[in-house]
Amino acid sequence: MIESKSLSPICETQGASGPQPEGRGVESLNSDCFCISLDADALKREFETDTETRSLYPLLLEKCSHMFAAMPVFVSRHHLDRMAAIIRAAQMVIALPAYREIVLEWAPQVASFDGSGARGVFLSYDFHVTDAGPKLIEINTNAGGALLNAALARAQRACCPAIAGMTSGPVALGALDQTFVAMFFFEWRLARGDRDLRRIAIVDKNPQEQFLYPEFIMFKQLFRRHGVEAIIADPAALRLHDDVLWHGNEPVDLVYNRLTDFMLEEPAHAVLRDAYLNNAVVLTPHPRVHALYANKRNLAVLSDPERLRSFGISEDIARTLLSGIPKTEIVGASDAERLWSGRRKLFFKPAAGFGSRAAYRGDKLTRRVWEHILAGDYVAQALVPPGERLIADHQVPHALKFDVRNYVYDGAVQFVTARLYQGQTTNFRTPGGGFAPVFTDAATGSEPVAAGVES
């Protein structure tokens, strides 16, 4: 986190609540506003609600000193509305049997199982904001950071008149925790009806070593506050007996899955895989959700005009997707020469990747890396530069990149946040960077979404 220093707060006279130059909207504040909106004391208090979470704030900073940005990101309501429209359009196509038949063909067999009916908690739709509108660069399952970002958003202060005029969407910050918990209860009801949800296991490999382990503790306490026992567990600590998943001597009803082994292929995850396939536990998100939404190959389907129209969807839905998703194609040897020649306008991602690992900008490629891409399972996506946010670090303004993350459940946006960074892809190693709240202008009466500041 950067220190609470600022240059002259230009946004006090030139922002959402003040006069603006012609043609400049709320997003001009990304280059004009240097106010610090983060109240560090208020953020610290967010983690002092009980004895178990009291130590989380220093633990967070110990694990990552650049977890939270001190400055917000500004995104126009028009662009947020457009993101929500792209998400809904994608959801409509993903629900189609013809689409599912295509994407499940390149998924492992485990993805064909849909025993519980759970829809998958905390999907994220990540966007770059451009002059031509927002562009969906990827969809992820089990996206982390929602509770941390909610705490960050609640710790913001209106540091100038422009920010004081900002508004949020349908889910007020005070209601976000309840919204998140209700999502888990809904997943449970889809799978188990009226049976009582007694115990949730938050599962990840070596959880205490994970970057977002403090958030696991926050979820554990959140579930307990709503009457559900919760534990944090390594999958190796689980056992399956008599068609019940156990942790120690206690049964587990639902697993909140934070693993990045999306298809549960590692030997250490065999028990969880068997419990899922035998319908002995409700797993969310699960392999089928990842196969339907998050495999990067799927973007090649969602950005292919011929495929989209073969599904029989409306022209409006097709246009929304084709204008909102950068052209994506599966990398194959037959296209190697063409892709290499056009690499400077492309971004290459592993089809089953996550967290920007092994992803490459085409203009940075070496021949050695290119051979690795051709031998692997990659997609090539039209390069879309991220948005930029000027920050004032030690009184020297410089630009950081940002993307905008929409936390989504069943096609509906719950919460919007941003990530500030330098470098090729998002990271939490950039001074002044990290999670950042999203501020937006007043609603227009259409397409409500949840942004990161309370109205």
C-alpha positions as CSV (number, residue, x, y, z in Angstrom):
1,M,0.0,0.0,0.0
2,I,1.3,3.5,-0.8
3,E,1.4,6.2,1.8
4,S,-1.6,8.6,2.1
5,K,0.0,11.4,0.1
6,S,-1.5,13.3,-2.8
7,L,-0.9,15.9,-5.3
8,S,-3.2,18.8,-5.7
9,P,-6.7,17.3,-5.6
10,I,-7.8,18.4,-9.1
11,C,-11.0,16.4,-8.8
12,E,-12.3,18.9,-6.2
13,T,-13.0,21.3,-9.1
14,Q,-13.1,19.0,-12.1
15,G,-15.1,15.8,-11.4
16,A,-18.4,14.1,-11.3
17,S,-20.0,16.8,-9.2
18,G,-18.2,19.7,-10.8
19,P,-17.7,21.2,-14.2
20,Q,-15.8,19.1,-16.7
21,P,-14.3,19.8,-20.1
22,E,-16.5,18.9,-23.0
23,G,-16.5,15.2,-23.8
24,R,-14.8,14.2,-20.5
25,G,-16.8,12.0,-18.1
26,V,-16.2,10.3,-14.8
27,E,-13.3,8.3,-16.3
28,S,-11.3,11.5,-16.7
29,L,-10.8,11.3,-13.0
30,N,-8.4,8.4,-13.6
31,S,-5.9,11.0,-14.8
32,D,-7.1,14.1,-12.9
33,C,-7.8,12.9,-9.4
34,F,-5.0,12.2,-7.0
35,C,-7.0,12.1,-3.8
36,I,-6.4,9.3,-1.4
37,S,-9.8,7.8,-0.6
38,L,-8.7,4.8,1.5
39,D,-9.1,5.3,5.3
40,A,-6.4,2.9,6.6
41,D,-7.8,3.1,10.1
42,A,-11.3,2.2,8.9
43,L,-9.8,-0.7,6.9
44,K,-8.0,-2.0,9.9
45,R,-11.3,-1.9,11.9
46,E,-12.9,-4.0,9.3
47,F,-10.7,-6.9,10.5
48,E,-11.3,-6.3,14.2
49,T,-14.8,-7.6,14.4
50,D,-13.8,-10.6,16.6
51,T,-10.8,-12.3,18.1
52,E,-10.2,-14.6,15.2
53,T,-10.1,-11.9,12.6
54,R,-8.3,-9.3,14.7
55,S,-4.8,-10.4,13.5
56,L,-5.8,-10.6,9.8
57,Y,-4.8,-7.1,8.8
58,P,-1.1,-7.4,9.8
59,L,-1.1,-10.9,8.3
60,L,-2.4,-9.5,5.0
61,L,0.3,-6.9,4.9
62,E,2.9,-9.5,5.8
63,K,1.8,-11.8,3.0
64,C,1.5,-8.9,0.5
65,S,2.4,-5.3,1.2
66,H,0.7,-4.3,-2.0
67,M,-2.7,-5.9,-1.5
68,F,-4.7,-2.7,-1.4
69,A,-4.3,0.4,-3.5
70,A,-4.9,3.8,-1.8
71,M,-6.6,5.3,-4.8
72,P,-9.9,4.3,-6.5
73,V,-10.5,3.5,-10.1
74,F,-13.3,5.5,-11.9
75,V,-15.5,3.7,-14.4
76,S,-18.6,5.3,-16.0
77,R,-22.0,3.9,-15.4
78,H,-22.4,3.4,-19.1
79,H,-19.4,1.1,-19.2
80,L,-20.5,-0.8,-16.1
81,D,-24.0,-1.2,-17.7
82,R,-22.3,-2.5,-20.9
83,M,-20.3,-5.1,-18.9
84,A,-23.5,-6.3,-17.3
85,A,-25.1,-6.7,-20.8
86,I,-22.1,-8.6,-22.1
87,I,-22.2,-10.9,-19.0
88,R,-25.9,-11.6,-19.6
89,A,-25.4,-12.3,-23.3
90,A,-22.6,-14.7,-22.5
91,Q,-24.8,-16.4,-19.9
92,M,-27.6,-16.9,-22.4
93,V,-25.2,-18.6,-24.9
94,I,-23.5,-20.7,-22.2
95,A,-26.9,-22.1,-21.2
96,L,-27.5,-23.4,-24.8
97,P,-27.1,-27.2,-25.3
98,A,-25.3,-26.6,-28.6
99,Y,-22.7,-24.5,-26.9
100,R,-22.3,-27.0,-24.1
101,E,-21.8,-29.8,-26.5
102,I,-18.9,-28.0,-28.1
103,V,-17.0,-26.9,-25.0
104,L,-17.5,-30.2,-23.1
105,E,-15.8,-32.0,-26.0
106,W,-12.5,-30.6,-25.0
107,A,-13.0,-31.0,-21.3
108,P,-12.1,-34.1,-19.2
109,Q,-14.8,-36.7,-18.4
110,V,-15.3,-35.4,-14.9
111,A,-16.8,-32.2,-16.4
112,S,-19.7,-34.1,-17.8
113,F,-21.0,-34.8,-14.3
114,D,-23.6,-32.4,-13.0
115,G,-25.0,-34.3,-10.0
116,S,-25.6,-31.4,-7.6
117,G,-26.9,-28.7,-9.9
118,A,-24.8,-26.1,-8.2
119,R,-24.2,-23.1,-10.4
120,G,-20.8,-22.0,-9.1
121,V,-20.0,-19.3,-6.6
122,F,-17.8,-16.3,-7.3
123,L,-17.4,-16.4,-11.1
124,S,-15.5,-13.4,-12.3
125,Y,-15.8,-11.6,-15.6
126,D,-12.6,-9.5,-16.1
127,F,-12.7,-6.5,-18.4
128,H,-10.3,-4.0,-20.0
129,V,-12.0,-0.6,-20.5
130,T,-11.3,1.0,-23.8
131,D,-12.5,4.1,-25.7
132,A,-14.6,1.6,-27.8
133,G,-16.2,0.2,-24.6
134,P,-15.4,-2.6,-22.2
135,K,-13.8,-5.8,-23.5
136,L,-14.2,-9.1,-21.7
137,I,-10.7,-10.6,-21.6
138,E,-11.5,-13.7,-19.6
139,I,-13.9,-15.5,-17.3
140,N,-12.7,-17.2,-14.1
141,T,-14.2,-19.6,-11.6
142,N,-13.5,-19.5,-7.8
143,A,-12.3,-15.9,-8.1
144,G,-10.8,-14.7,-4.8
145,G,-10.8,-11.4,-3.1
146,A,-14.6,-10.7,-2.8
147,L,-14.6,-10.3,1.0
148,L,-11.3,-8.4,1.0
149,N,-12.7,-6.0,-1.6
150,A,-15.9,-5.5,0.3
151,A,-13.9,-4.5,3.3
152,L,-11.8,-2.2,1.2
153,A,-14.9,-0.6,-0.3
154,R,-16.4,0.0,3.1
155,A,-13.2,1.7,4.2
156,Q,-13.3,4.5,1.6
157,R,-14.0,8.1,2.5
158,A,-15.4,10.9,0.3
159,C,-12.1,12.9,0.0
160,C,-13.5,15.5,-2.4
161,P,-16.9,16.6,-3.8
162,A,-16.4,14.5,-6.9
163,I,-16.2,11.2,-5.0
164,A,-19.0,12.3,-2.6
165,G,-21.3,12.3,-5.7
166,M,-20.5,8.7,-6.7
167,T,-23.1,6.0,-6.4
168,S,-23.3,2.2,-6.3
169,G,-25.6,-0.4,-7.8
170,P,-28.4,-2.6,-6.3
171,V,-26.3,-4.3,-3.6
172,A,-25.4,-1.8,-0.9
173,L,-22.1,-2.5,0.8
174,G,-23.8,-3.2,4.0
175,A,-25.8,-6.0,2.3
176,L,-22.9,-7.6,0.5
177,D,-22.0,-10.1,3.2
178,Q,-25.7,-11.3,3.3
179,T,-25.7,-11.5,-0.5
180,F,-22.6,-13.7,-0.5
181,V,-24.0,-16.0,2.2
182,A,-27.4,-16.3,0.5
183,M,-25.5,-17.5,-2.6
184,F,-24.1,-20.4,-0.7
185,F,-27.5,-21.3,0.8
186,F,-29.0,-21.2,-2.7
187,E,-26.4,-23.5,-4.0
188,W,-27.2,-25.9,-1.1
189,R,-31.0,-25.7,-1.8
190,L,-30.4,-26.5,-5.5
191,A,-28.6,-29.7,-4.5
192,R,-30.3,-30.7,-1.3
193,G,-33.6,-29.0,-1.1
194,D,-34.8,-28.2,2.5
195,R,-32.2,-30.2,4.3
196,D,-30.2,-28.2,6.9
197,L,-26.8,-26.9,5.8
198,R,-24.6,-27.7,8.9
199,R,-21.0,-27.5,7.9
200,I,-18.9,-25.9,5.1
201,A,-15.3,-26.7,4.4
202,I,-13.2,-24.0,2.7
203,V,-10.7,-26.1,0.8
204,D,-7.4,-25.3,-0.8
205,K,-4.0,-26.9,-1.0
206,N,-1.9,-26.0,2.0
207,P,-4.4,-23.3,2.9
208,Q,-2.2,-21.4,5.4
209,E,0.4,-20.8,2.8
210,Q,-2.0,-19.4,0.3
211,F,-1.8,-15.7,-0.7
212,L,-5.5,-15.1,0.3
213,Y,-5.5,-17.3,3.4
214,P,-6.7,-14.4,5.5
215,E,-9.9,-14.3,3.4
216,F,-10.5,-18.0,4.2
217,I,-10.6,-17.0,7.8
218,M,-13.0,-14.1,6.9
219,F,-15.3,-16.6,5.2
220,K,-15.1,-19.0,8.1
221,Q,-16.3,-16.3,10.5
222,L,-18.9,-15.1,8.0
223,F,-20.5,-18.6,7.7
224,R,-20.4,-19.0,11.5
225,R,-22.2,-15.7,12.0
226,H,-25.0,-17.0,9.8
227,G,-25.4,-20.2,11.8
228,V,-23.2,-22.6,9.7
229,E,-20.2,-24.3,11.1
230,A,-17.1,-23.8,8.9
231,I,-13.6,-25.2,8.7
232,I,-10.5,-24.5,6.6
233,A,-9.0,-27.7,5.2
234,D,-6.4,-29.1,2.9
235,P,-8.0,-31.7,0.6
236,A,-5.6,-34.3,2.0
237,A,-7.4,-34.0,5.4
238,L,-10.7,-35.2,3.9
239,R,-12.0,-38.8,3.8
240,L,-14.9,-40.4,2.2
241,H,-16.8,-43.0,4.2
242,D,-20.4,-44.4,3.8
243,D,-21.1,-41.9,1.1
244,V,-20.3,-39.0,3.4
245,L,-17.3,-36.6,3.2
246,W,-15.6,-36.2,6.6
247,H,-13.1,-33.9,8.1
248,G,-11.9,-35.5,11.3
249,N,-15.0,-36.9,13.0
250,E,-17.3,-34.3,11.6
251,P,-19.3,-34.6,8.3
252,V,-18.9,-32.0,5.6
253,D,-22.1,-30.9,3.7
254,L,-20.7,-28.3,1.3
255,V,-17.2,-27.6,0.0
256,Y,-16.3,-24.0,-1.0
257,N,-13.7,-25.0,-3.5
258,R,-10.7,-22.7,-3.8
259,L,-8.4,-25.2,-5.6
260,T,-6.8,-24.3,-8.9
261,D,-6.8,-27.9,-9.9
262,F,-10.0,-27.2,-11.6
263,M,-10.6,-30.8,-12.8
264,L,-9.5,-32.4,-9.5
265,E,-6.9,-34.4,-11.4
266,E,-4.1,-34.4,-8.8
267,P,-3.8,-37.6,-6.7
268,A,-4.1,-35.5,-3.5
269,H,-7.5,-34.5,-4.6
270,A,-8.9,-38.0,-5.3
271,V,-11.1,-38.1,-2.2
272,L,-12.7,-34.8,-3.1
273,R,-13.2,-35.9,-6.7
274,D,-14.8,-39.2,-5.6
275,A,-17.1,-37.4,-3.1
276,Y,-18.2,-35.0,-5.9
277,L,-18.8,-37.8,-8.4
278,N,-20.7,-39.9,-5.8
279,N,-22.8,-36.8,-4.9
280,A,-21.6,-37.2,-1.3
281,V,-20.9,-33.5,-1.0
282,V,-22.1,-30.3,-2.7
283,L,-19.0,-28.8,-4.4
284,T,-19.0,-25.2,-5.6
285,P,-17.5,-24.2,-7.9
286,H,-17.0,-27.6,-9.6
287,P,-15.3,-29.0,-12.7
288,R,-18.3,-28.6,-14.9
289,V,-18.6,-24.9,-14.1
290,H,-15.0,-24.4,-15.0
291,A,-15.4,-26.3,-18.3
292,L,-18.5,-24.3,-19.3
293,Y,-17.2,-20.9,-18.3
294,A,-13.5,-20.6,-17.7
295,N,-11.6,-22.6,-20.2
296,K,-10.0,-20.0,-22.5
297,R,-11.0,-22.0,-25.5
298,N,-14.6,-21.0,-24.8
299,L,-13.8,-17.4,-25.7
300,A,-13.1,-18.7,-29.3
301,V,-16.7,-19.9,-29.4
302,L,-18.1,-16.7,-27.9
303,S,-16.2,-14.5,-30.3
304,D,-16.9,-16.5,-33.4
305,P,-19.7,-14.9,-35.5
306,E,-20.5,-18.1,-37.5
307,R,-20.7,-20.3,-34.4
308,L,-22.8,-17.8,-32.5
309,R,-25.4,-17.4,-35.4
310,S,-25.5,-21.2,-35.8
311,F,-26.9,-21.3,-32.2
312,G,-29.9,-19.4,-33.4
313,I,-29.4,-16.5,-31.0
314,S,-30.7,-13.0,-31.8
315,E,-28.6,-10.5,-33.7
316,D,-28.6,-8.3,-30.7
317,I,-27.0,-10.9,-28.5
318,A,-24.5,-11.8,-31.2
319,R,-23.6,-8.1,-31.7
320,T,-23.2,-7.7,-27.9
321,L,-20.7,-10.5,-27.7
322,L,-18.8,-9.8,-30.9
323,S,-18.3,-6.2,-29.9
324,G,-17.6,-7.0,-26.2
325,I,-15.1,-10.0,-26.5
326,P,-11.8,-9.6,-28.3
327,K,-11.4,-12.1,-31.2
328,T,-10.0,-15.3,-29.8
329,E,-8.8,-18.4,-31.6
330,I,-7.2,-21.7,-30.6
331,V,-3.6,-21.9,-31.5
332,G,-2.8,-24.7,-33.9
333,A,0.3,-25.7,-35.9
334,S,-1.6,-25.0,-39.2
335,D,-1.9,-21.3,-38.2
336,A,1.6,-21.0,-36.7
337,E,3.1,-18.8,-39.5
338,R,0.1,-16.4,-39.6
339,L,-0.1,-16.1,-35.8
340,W,3.7,-15.5,-35.5
341,S,3.5,-12.8,-38.2
342,G,0.6,-11.1,-36.4
343,R,1.9,-11.7,-32.8
344,R,2.4,-8.1,-31.9
345,K,-1.4,-7.6,-31.9
346,L,-2.1,-10.8,-29.9
347,F,-2.0,-12.0,-26.4
348,F,-1.4,-15.7,-25.8
349,K,-3.0,-17.6,-22.8
350,P,-3.0,-21.3,-21.7
351,A,-6.5,-22.7,-22.3
352,A,-6.7,-24.0,-18.7
353,G,-4.6,-21.3,-17.1
354,F,-5.4,-18.9,-14.2
355,G,-3.8,-15.9,-12.5
356,S,-2.1,-14.8,-15.7
357,R,0.4,-17.7,-15.4
358,A,2.3,-18.6,-18.5
359,A,0.5,-15.8,-20.5
360,Y,2.4,-13.7,-23.0
361,R,2.1,-10.5,-24.9
362,G,2.9,-11.3,-28.5
363,D,5.3,-8.4,-28.9
364,K,7.4,-9.9,-26.0
365,L,7.6,-13.4,-27.5
366,T,10.9,-15.1,-28.1
367,R,11.2,-18.0,-30.5
368,R,11.8,-20.4,-27.6
369,V,8.6,-19.3,-25.9
370,W,6.7,-19.5,-29.2
371,E,7.8,-23.1,-29.6
372,H,6.4,-23.7,-26.0
373,I,3.1,-22.1,-27.0
374,L,2.8,-24.3,-30.1
375,A,3.5,-27.4,-28.2
376,G,1.0,-26.5,-25.5
377,D,-2.7,-25.8,-25.3
378,Y,-3.0,-22.1,-26.0
379,V,-5.4,-19.5,-27.3
380,A,-4.5,-16.3,-29.1
381,Q,-6.6,-13.2,-28.2
382,A,-6.6,-9.9,-29.9
383,L,-4.6,-7.6,-27.8
384,V,-6.7,-5.0,-25.8
385,P,-4.6,-2.5,-23.8
386,P,-5.9,-2.1,-20.2
387,G,-7.1,1.1,-18.8
388,E,-4.7,3.4,-17.0
389,R,-4.9,5.2,-13.6
390,L,-2.4,7.9,-12.7
391,I,-1.3,7.7,-9.1
392,A,0.9,10.0,-7.0
393,D,3.7,8.0,-5.4
394,H,6.0,10.3,-3.5
395,Q,4.5,13.2,-5.3
396,V,5.5,11.9,-8.7
397,P,2.5,11.0,-10.9
398,H,2.8,7.8,-13.0
399,A,0.5,5.5,-14.7
400,L,-0.6,2.1,-13.5
401,K,-2.7,-0.3,-15.6
402,F,-6.0,-1.6,-14.4
403,D,-8.6,-4.2,-15.1
404,V,-12.2,-4.4,-13.8
405,R,-13.5,-7.5,-12.2
406,N,-17.2,-8.3,-12.0
407,Y,-18.1,-10.9,-9.3
408,V,-21.0,-12.8,-10.8
409,Y,-23.5,-15.4,-9.7
410,D,-25.9,-17.1,-12.2
411,G,-25.4,-14.3,-14.7
412,A,-26.0,-11.4,-12.2
413,V,-23.4,-9.0,-11.1
414,Q,-23.0,-8.8,-7.4
415,F,-19.9,-6.6,-7.0
416,V,-17.4,-4.7,-9.1
417,T,-13.8,-4.0,-8.2
418,A,-10.5,-3.3,-9.9
419,R,-6.8,-4.4,-9.8
420,L,-4.0,-1.9,-10.4
421,Y,-0.7,-3.1,-11.6
422,Q,2.4,-2.6,-13.7
423,G,3.9,-5.1,-16.0
424,Q,2.5,-7.6,-18.5
425,T,-0.4,-8.9,-16.4
426,T,-2.1,-8.3,-13.1
427,N,0.0,-8.9,-10.0
428,F,0.2,-7.8,-6.4
429,R,3.8,-6.7,-6.5
430,T,3.4,-3.1,-7.7
431,P,3.9,-0.2,-5.3
432,G,0.7,1.8,-5.2
433,G,-1.2,-1.2,-6.9
434,G,-3.4,-4.0,-5.7
435,F,-7.2,-4.2,-5.2
436,A,-8.9,-0.9,-5.8
437,P,-12.5,0.2,-5.3
438,V,-14.5,1.2,-8.3
439,F,-16.4,4.5,-8.2
440,T,-19.0,5.3,-10.8
441,D,-21.5,8.1,-11.6
442,A,-25.2,8.2,-11.0
443,A,-27.4,5.5,-12.5
444,T,-29.3,6.2,-15.7
445,G,-32.2,3.9,-14.9
446,S,-30.9,1.0,-17.0
447,E,-28.8,-2.1,-16.3
448,P,-28.0,-1.7,-12.5
449,V,-24.8,-3.2,-11.3
450,A,-23.0,-3.3,-8.0
451,A,-20.0,-1.0,-7.9
452,G,-17.5,-0.4,-5.1
453,V,-18.7,2.6,-3.2
454,E,-21.8,3.1,-1.1
455,S,-24.2,5.7,-2.2
